[in-house]
Amino acid sequence: MRSTVLYIVLALSVFAFAGDSGTSVKANLIPNGTFDENPKDLVGWGLLPQDGSVKWVSLNAQRGKGILFSLSKRVAHSTGLLFYSEFIPVEEGKKYRFSLDYRSDGPEPKPFVKGYALFPDVHDKVERREIYKKQIFVDNVSSEWTTITMEFTPKNPIYEGNYEIKWVRVLLYAYLKPGKIYFDNVRIEESE
């Protein structure tokens, strides 16, 4: 009996200590940021282009699925390639962390977070409109899996008080050099 009580007290102490360690994992606000949620359908993201330039592919056993951009020289030196997430609810003025993994044999990753508010158009029809954006800048392109990160606070002082940013979208974007670039583990989480 005494050993059972001691075991329970010890287990509760370990649990309480772990809870106070500050190592809690924050929730990813991006549905299907790993691209593995549904093996038959790419949920949480836009439609893939029909030309095959952006594909949902199996990466390897550890990583599961990811997104592959194949940039021709013509596309790399002009528009580049892009792929959007669906809209993700956020709170204006709150701090967030955006991160993703990438691997490239040439194209430069230029991922963005774009913020949207409700705006009336010229006919007073209310629609979402982009009023905020922030980009992760990469100094050296890596051919190994690399995690890139940035902090952001969706806020636009021009519209503050009139239009509130209620959603963000992730824009996976690459250009400048031809080749292949892979994306995986896309995350937005609340920051401290």
Secondary structure, 3 states (H helix, E strand, C coil): CHHHHHHHHHHHHHHHHHHCCCCCCCCCCCCCCCCCCCCCCCCCECCCCCCCCEEEEEEECCCEEEEEEEECHHHHCCCCEEEEECCEECCCCCCEEEEEEEEECCCEECCEEEEEEEEECCCCCEEEEEEEEEECCCCCCCCCCEEEEEEECCCCCCCCCCCCEEEEEEEEEEECCCEEEEEEEEEEEECC
